[in-house]
Amino acid sequence: MPPSYNHSYAKAKLIGALLKLEKFSVFSELTLRIDGKNYTPDVCLYSKRDVNLSLPDIVEITDMPVLAIEILSHTQTLQGTLDNIVAYFGTTKIKSCWLLVPVAGAVVVYVSPDKAQRFRTGDIVDEQLDIRVPLQDVFD
């Protein structure tokens, strides 16, 4: 399903905020290969790494990120997105997942499929990865 205008803007704002985190590398729309199936989170964070754009590209990634982020759009179902989050946690490498809900101006930080915290004011806090991002940097 094609991303919408609001989805695209929320993603750009989120990536801008995440790029300020010096100990991580930010990637958009990576295809992660999990248990023989492809998943494409909107944004992924890896521990800081060098990227050499002159080397051959990788289409399906088997090296999992530490954080996978989904942005809920009007063309997606909530249940489908939550099912993806369960799959991400099945890898054991992904330590947390975020769900951005632009229409609500909220971010839900999952540390497991059944444990989450919602943020609508202040900072988005991911204790698992020691990340703090001002919510206003994502939703202005």
N, C-alpha and C positions, 0 to 999 in steps of 0.2 A: 504494500500500500504506500502510495507516495506521501511524503511528509507534507504537512500543512504550513501555512504562513506562520502561525503562532508557534508551532512545534519547532520550526527552523530558527525562529528568533530566540526562543527559550534555550535551545541547544547552543547557539552562538554565545549567549550571555553566560551560560554555565561553563562552557569551554574557556571563555575569557577569565572567569573567576578561578578555575582550576589551574590555568597556566601560571598563576602566581605561586603555586605550591612547588617549591624548588626540589623537593625530594621525589617527585613523580614526573613521569612522562604521560602526556594526554594523547589519546587516539580517538578518532571518530569513525563509527561505522565499520569496525573490524568484524570479519566473519570468524567466529570462534567455532571450532570443531569439537563438539562434546558428545561422547558416546555415539559416534557415527552420524550425528545430526548437526546441521549448521544453525547457529544463532548469531544475530547481529545486534548487540546492544548499541544504543545511540552513542554512548561514550564509554571508554575504558581507561583506567589508570593502571600503569605499571610502575614498579620502582624505577627510579631514574635510569635511563639507558641512552646510549648513543644510537643514532639512526643515520645510516649512510644511504642517501637517496640514489647513489650511483650503482648500488648493488642490485641484483635481481629482486623483484618484489615478491611478496608472499601473499597468496590469495586466501588460503584457509589457515588460521592460526591454531596451533595446538598448545602453545605456551600461554597459559591463562593469565589474565590480569589479576591484580589484587582487589580491584573494584570494577563492577559492571553497573552502568547507569542506564535506566530506561526512562524515556519521557513519554508520558501518556498523551496520545493525541485523540482527536475525535474519530479517527478511522480505526482505532484499536479497541479491543475489549479489555477490560480490567482483568478478567480471569486469564486471558491469554498472556498478558504481561506478567501476572503473578506466577503462572506456570513456568515462564522463562526464568524468573528469579529462583524458583525451586531447582531448575536444571543448573543454573549457575552455581548454586551452593553444593550441588552434587560433585563438583570437580575437586573439592578440598583446597584448591589454590585460591579461589575467589573468596576473600575474607569478608566482604560486605557488598551489598547492593543498594542502590538508591533508586527510588521511584519519584520522578518529578511530575507533579500534577499542575500544569500551568494555569488551568481554569480556576483552581483553588488557591494558587499562590503558595503551594505547600510542597515539601519534600519529605518523603518517608525513608528513613535509613533502616535497612534490615541488617542485622548481624547474624541472623539465621532465618530460615523460612517462616518460623513461628515467633520471632522476637523482633519488634520494630519500634521505632520512635518517630513521631511526626513533628515537623518543624514548620511553623507558620510565621514566626517572628524571631528576631535575634540572629544567632548563628546556626548554621547546619553543623552539627557536631557528630563526627564519626569517631568514637572512642577506639574502635577496633584498629583503625589506621592512623589515629592521632591527627585528624584533619578537622579544621574549623574554617568554614567559609561563610562570610556574611550573606544572609538571605537576600539582602537588598542588592548584592552584586549579581544575583540571578534574576530576581523579580524587582524591577524598579517601578 
